């Protein structure tokens, strides 16, 4: 993780590559919306985590990928 903050004994916030993860007693949330519903599912090319929301890149990140400003 690029940055992590321990809020208390039951909750962490981690930030990496434009995403922030909240790890708490009621599960893991990505960017405050997507909840990890199933974790650590084996696939042929790695591990998969199932989330309940579509993550859409920010306008800045999307522009950087396309090479536009």
Residue frames relative to the residue before (quaternion, step in Angstrom):
aa qw qx qy qz dx dy dz
X 1.0000 0.0000 0.0000 0.0000 0.00 0.00 0.00
X 0.4973 -0.6525 0.4839 0.3046 3.55 -1.07 0.71
X 0.7884 -0.0192 0.0553 0.6124 3.58 0.90 -0.98
X 0.0518 0.7778 -0.6264 -0.0045 3.55 -1.13 0.57
X 0.1329 -0.7739 0.6184 0.0327 3.51 -1.13 0.84
X 0.2377 -0.7469 0.6040 0.1442 3.55 -0.86 0.94
X 0.2644 -0.7985 0.5236 0.1353 3.57 -0.46 1.21
X 0.7482 -0.1751 0.1304 0.6265 3.55 1.02 -0.85
X 0.7544 -0.3957 0.2511 0.4597 3.60 -1.19 -0.15
X 0.7573 0.3917 -0.2032 0.4814 3.60 1.18 -0.39
X 0.7917 0.2927 -0.1405 0.5175 3.62 1.17 -0.13
X 0.0628 -0.7777 0.6254 0.0022 3.56 -1.02 0.95
X 0.1469 -0.7318 0.6506 0.1400 3.56 -1.26 0.46
X 0.0470 -0.7907 0.6104 -0.0084 3.56 -0.84 1.03
X 0.1458 -0.7908 0.5918 0.0567 3.58 -1.02 0.81
X 0.1782 0.7778 -0.5865 0.1391 3.56 -0.88 0.97
X 0.8706 -0.0230 -0.0105 0.4913 3.56 -0.96 0.96
X 0.7508 -0.4111 0.2234 0.4663 3.58 0.86 0.89
X 0.6611 0.4429 -0.3113 0.5195 3.60 1.26 0.07
X 0.1171 -0.7702 0.6142 0.1261 3.55 -1.09 0.57
X 0.2378 -0.7731 0.5835 0.0722 3.49 -1.02 0.95
X 0.1389 -0.7526 0.6378 0.0871 3.55 -0.97 0.89
X 0.1075 -0.7891 0.6046 0.0125 3.54 -0.63 1.18
X 0.1553 0.8028 -0.5573 0.1440 3.56 -0.57 1.14
X 0.7468 -0.4027 0.2859 0.4455 3.52 -1.30 -0.16
X 0.7284 0.3926 -0.2493 0.5031 3.62 1.13 -0.48
X 0.7732 -0.3599 0.1656 0.4952 3.59 1.13 0.58
X 0.5505 -0.5805 0.4900 0.3462 3.50 -1.38 -0.32
X 0.0912 -0.7785 0.6203 0.0298 3.56 -0.95 0.96
X 0.2290 -0.7574 0.5998 0.1185 3.55 -1.08 0.82
X 0.8476 -0.0351 -0.0485 0.5273 3.57 -0.77 1.14
X 0.6578 -0.5678 0.2992 0.3941 3.58 1.07 0.72
X 0.7272 0.4196 -0.2406 0.4871 3.62 1.21 -0.03
X 0.7621 0.3720 -0.2011 0.4902 3.57 0.71 -1.07
X 0.1935 -0.7744 0.5972 0.0787 3.56 -0.78 1.09
X 0.3897 -0.6935 0.5511 0.2519 3.57 -0.91 0.89
X 0.1799 -0.8250 0.5313 0.0684 3.57 -0.44 1.25
X 0.7712 0.0416 -0.0376 0.6341 3.58 1.18 -0.57
X 0.1136 -0.8156 0.5665 0.0320 3.58 -0.87 0.93
X 0.8491 0.2352 -0.1601 0.4450 3.51 -1.37 0.38
X 0.2737 0.7341 -0.5623 0.2646 3.57 0.79 1.05
X 0.3826 -0.7405 0.5059 0.2221 3.60 -0.66 1.08
X 0.0358 -0.7605 0.6484 -0.0027 3.53 -1.07 0.89
X 0.6723 -0.5114 0.3366 0.4162 3.58 -1.22 0.26
X 0.7812 0.3023 -0.1713 0.5187 3.60 1.09 -0.58
X 0.8229 -0.1239 0.0502 0.5522 3.62 1.14 0.43
X 0.6264 -0.5033 0.4346 0.4067 3.53 -1.20 -0.71
X 0.1963 -0.7824 0.5849 0.0847 3.58 -1.01 0.86
X 0.1272 -0.7409 0.6535 0.0879 3.55 -1.19 0.73
X 0.2896 -0.7591 0.5612 0.1579 3.60 -0.81 0.99
X 0.0824 -0.7908 0.6060 0.0231 3.57 -0.91 0.98
X 0.4584 -0.7215 0.4626 0.2352 3.58 -1.18 0.52
X 0.7170 0.3491 -0.2373 0.5547 3.59 1.24 0.34
X 0.4395 -0.6581 0.5327 0.3000 3.58 -1.14 0.55
X 0.2547 -0.7536 0.5882 0.1455 3.56 -0.91 0.95
X 0.1097 -0.7911 0.6013 0.0222 3.56 -0.71 1.13
X 0.4577 -0.7007 0.4636 0.2908 3.61 -0.75 0.98
X 0.5660 -0.5872 0.4503 0.3633 3.53 -1.16 0.59
X 0.6633 -0.5100 0.3670 0.4065 3.56 -1.23 0.42
X 0.6353 0.5378 -0.3214 0.4515 3.58 1.01 -0.83
X 0.6828 0.4772 -0.2829 0.4755 3.59 0.84 -0.98
X 0.6502 0.5200 -0.3140 0.4563 3.58 0.94 -0.89
X 0.6541 0.5039 -0.3048 0.4748 3.60 1.00 -0.81
X 0.6429 0.5214 -0.3220 0.4595 3.57 1.00 -0.78
X 0.6346 0.5249 -0.3278 0.4630 3.59 1.02 -0.76
X 0.7193 0.4302 -0.2361 0.4916 3.58 0.98 -0.88
X 0.4636 -0.6996 0.4312 0.3311 3.59 1.25 -0.24
X 0.5640 0.5734 -0.3909 0.4475 3.58 1.19 0.50
X 0.3029 -0.7392 0.5672 0.2003 3.55 -1.24 0.44
